[in-house]
């Protein structure tokens, strides 16, 4: 059995750890709620943009061409979103496992990689994968301004024909708080890309676009890319904080259970020490005592 001093030291250490995990749980909970409120405020606009994109593609003529509507190729660009910190369960592991599988897939002859967050950057560096660009702070404070900046740069490079496809790998926040690592096709914008988006109404053959379908789609394409990037950043941020909240809640619960066992061991150690002292007194040699 450990000594009383050792048990007390252990109790103090576990108590301090429980204070930290309890505080991290509260902070992560507040951050997750704030992120989802921001996402809910923009989701209606984002849904309308996607519905308009589908409406344009459904009603565009057969010979329709656009910088954002072209055939898929063999040159891909991946945007991988992970966290800046650990202590969030399997959040980083799950999304980076999917990302590594996709990035190293041999179906693409040329692959560019853009990472978001320290964990993604460090992971691919350890794996020896070349990182073309890295954003280390965007994941901790997702904003529309940052999404617009990223979308503008991405669309500019895509129109210069630097790559054929763009994918985002992130953690999706589903209903009920369920999170899921997901690969989303961002560019090109095709009928397949928006096939699951609710349609505004059925296709109309007599519809005319002004100045033309290409001009309308090109003017909306960057708004669409902004909406997708912002949504992915916010969902990843909310998923990370939900995972950390769950992990810290579990850690706090385990610490409380450990403290119960340690306090019980402390009581047993005290009782054993008292019993030993009593036995020493009872078993002592009376002749050794002098008046």
N, C-alpha and C positions, 0 to 999 in steps of 0.2 A: 504494500500500500504506500502511496506517495505521502510525503510529509505534509503537515498542515501548511507550512510556508509555501510549498510547491503548489498545493491546491488553491490557496488564496491568490497566488500569482497568476495561475491559469484562469481563475474566475475573473480577475481584473482585466486580463487580456481579451477574453471572450466578451465581456461587458462592453469594452471600448469598441470592439469589432461590430457588435450588434447596434451600437449607436450610429456607426458609419453606414451600415447597410440599411438601417431604418430611415436615415436621412436621404440616402440615395434613392430609396423606393419612393419617397414623397416627391423628390425633385423630378424623377423620371415620369411619375404620374402627371405632374403639372405640365411638363414639357409635351407629353403625348397629347393631352387635352388641348393645349394651345395650338399644336401643329394641326390636329384634325379640325379645329374650328377654322383655321386659316384655309385648309383644304376645302371645307364645306362651303366657304364663302365664294370660292372660285369655280367649284365643280359645275355649277349651272352654266356659266359662260363657256367652260371647256366642252361640256356636252353639246352645246349649241354649235360651237365651231366644228366639232367632229360630225354632227348631223348635216351641217352645210357642206362639208367636204364630201360626204357620201352623196348628197343631193346633186352636187356638181358632177361627180364621176358617173352617177347613174344616168344623167341626162346629157352627158357629153357625146359628141359625134364619134363615129367609129375611127376616124382618122385623127383623133385628138392626140396632141403632143404637148409636153411640158417638161421643164427642167426637173420637176419633182415627180413626174409620172413617166417612168421608163422601166425597161426590163431589168431584172435583177442580174448581177454580175458576180465576178469571183473576187472582188476587192471589198472587204468589209471593215467597218469601224465599230468598235464596241465601247459603250459607255458603261462602266461598272461602278455601282454605288454600294459602298459598305460604310462602316462606322469609323470614327476617329479614335474610339477607345474600346476596350474590352469590357469584361464583367457584365456581359449581356447574354449569357447562355450560348446557344448555338447560332445566334443571329449572323455573325460574321462568317463562321465556318460554312453554314448552309449556302449563303449567297456566293461566296468565293469558290466553293466546290463546283457549283453550276457554271460560274464565270470561267473558271480554268478549263472545264470541259468544252465550253463553246469556243473560247479563244484559240485553243490548240486543235480544234477540229480541222481536218485536212481538206474539207470541201472548199475552203477559200485559199486562193494562191497568195494573197497579200492581206495582212490583217493589221489594222491600227488599233491602239488601245488608249483609252482615256479613263483615268481612275478618279474616283471621288472618295476622299477619306484616307487617313493614314494607314488603316488596316489593309485596304486594297492595294495601296502603293507598296507597302512593305511586303505583302504576300507575293505579288508578282515579281518584285525584285529578287526575293529569295528563290523563286522558281526560274530565274534567268530570262523572264519574258520582257521584251523591250516595251517601255511605256512612252508613248508619244506626248502625252500631256497629263498633268496631275493637278487636281483641285483639292486642297487639303482642308478648307474651311467651309465650303459650300454646303456640306451635309449637316453642319451644326446649326445653321441659321438659313434655311431655304427661303428665298425671296423671289418675287417676280422679276425684280431688276436683274438678279443673277441669272435667272432662267432666260431672260431676254438676251443678255450678253452671250450666253452659251449658244442659244439658238441662232443668233445672228452669225456667229463665227462658224457654226456647223453648217448652216445653209450656204454660206459663202464658199466654204471648201467643197461642199457637195456640188454646187453649180459649176465650180472649176474642174469638176470631174476627177477629184482626188481619190474618191472611192465610190462604189456602186450601191452599197447597202449600209444602213446604220441601225444598230440594235442597242437597246438599253437593257441591262441586267440589274434588277433591283428587287427589293422585298415588297411584295404587294400586301396591303392591308385589306383583308376581306371582312365581310359582315361577321359580327360576333367576336371581333378582335383576333381572328385567325390570320396568321401571316404565312406567306408563301413566296419563296424565291421564284422569280419570273423573268423570262426573256421576252421582250416586246420589240416588234419591228417598227422603227420610226420612219425611215426613208428607204426606198421611194414610197410615195403615197399612192396606193393602188386600191382597186375595189376590194382586194383580199384584205388589205390593211384595215379597212373600215366596215367590213361585212357584218360585224356584230354590233355596230352602232345603230340605234333606232333611227329609222328613216323619217324625214319630215313629212313626205307623202309619196305616193307612187310616182314612177317616172312619167314624164310628159314629153311626148315627141315634138310638140309644137313650141317648146320653150326655146327662147333666144337669149344668149348671154351677151352682155355689153362690157367692154369692146368685143371680147370673145371668151370662150370657155378657158383657154389657157391663161389669159390675163386675170380672170376672176380667181382661178385656182392658185396662180402664182402669188397674188396679193394676199390670199388667206393662208398659204402654206406656212409662212413663218409664224403666224399666230397659232396655228395648229401645233407646230414643233415646240413653241414656248409652253403651251398648255400641257403637252405630254411630259416635257422635261420637268416642269414645276410639279406636276402631279407625282411623278416618280420620286423626286427629291423629298417631297413632303411625306409620301407614304413610307419611304425608307426611314426617314427621321422618326416618324411615329412608331414604326415597327421596331426600330432599335430601342426606343425608350420603353415600349411595352415589354420587349424581351428583357431589358435591364430591370424594369419594375418587377417582373415575375421572378427573375433570378435573385434580386435583393430581398423580395418577400420570402422566398424559400430559404435564403441564407439567414435571415432574421429568425425565422421559425426554427431552423436547425440550431442557431445560437441559443435561443431560449430553452430548447430541449436539453442542450449540453449544459447550460447553467443549472438546470434542475438536478441533473446527474452529479455535477460538481459539488453543488451545495449538499446533496445527500452524502457524497463521499467525504465532504468536510465534516459533517456531523458524525459520521462513522469514525473518522480519524480522531476527532475530539473525544468521543466516547472511549475509543481504544487507548488514548493517552491517559485519560482519567483512570480507566480500569488498571492500566499498568502502574500508575502512581500508587493507587490503593493497594495493589498486590505487593508492591515494593515495601510499603509501610507495614502491611500485615506480615509479610515474610521476613522483615528485618530482624536482626539479632538483638534481643533485649539487653544483653550484657554490654553492648557497645554504648548504652546510654548511661551517663553519670549524673548524679545529683549535684 
